[in-house]
């Protein structure tokens, strides 16, 4: 008996691909689904455009100098680049290197290469140092200080890595903008909330004092002259405000 395997719709197939690619998202509504599809399509167009530009540059270079294409292909196949250069361009290479007028240019080009290698190594070493501090000190201390679980720390690291990847690709998503904006405005929001709380507290004290002042205690004031009731000066709202501080 043939198995009953229902055929998935194109929507379900695409939804399954999205959830596999973005396991942290649920894609429960069309807004989230089509929003992610739009973001992915924008990223694809951007990357495809850069790739076409690179292909155009290489194509123009190979058209102007066909030997360059053969040279790169030899390197792709693992041939020694120096031997490939000689075999493609002939012994003129040695003549160029022996030419006093070209030796200074060769020296400058070689120094540029050495500087680039040294800079790359320097950046690699700095990366390793910073990453060691991040993993062994910064993250553990932050986790303890804020009482975070391992899952919460993992989520923070995942978001950080995603932001770095987007930055390398020149991509700034609305989610990242919101995240950064919230972080920038956090201290101001906390300060405003604290100030509003203090003002509300002072106002409550003023209202309470005003109520007590109006209500009185029912006992006649005998501090006046000749036994007449005394006249106590009514406190202004500013006096009450100062007492409430």
Protein Blocks (a to p, Z undefined) as FASTA:
>chain_A
ZZddddddfklmmmmmmmmmmmmbgolafklmmmmmmmmmmmmmmmmmmmmmmmmmmmmm
mmmmmmlmmmmmmmmnopafklmmmmmnojmlmmmmmpmklmmmmmmmmmmmmmmmmmmm
mmmmmmmmmmmmmmmmmmmmmmmmnopafklmmmmmmmmmmmmmmmmnopacfklmmmmm
mmmmmmmmmmmmmmmmmmmmmmmmmmmmmmmmmnonoiacfkbghhiacddddddfklmm
mmmZZ
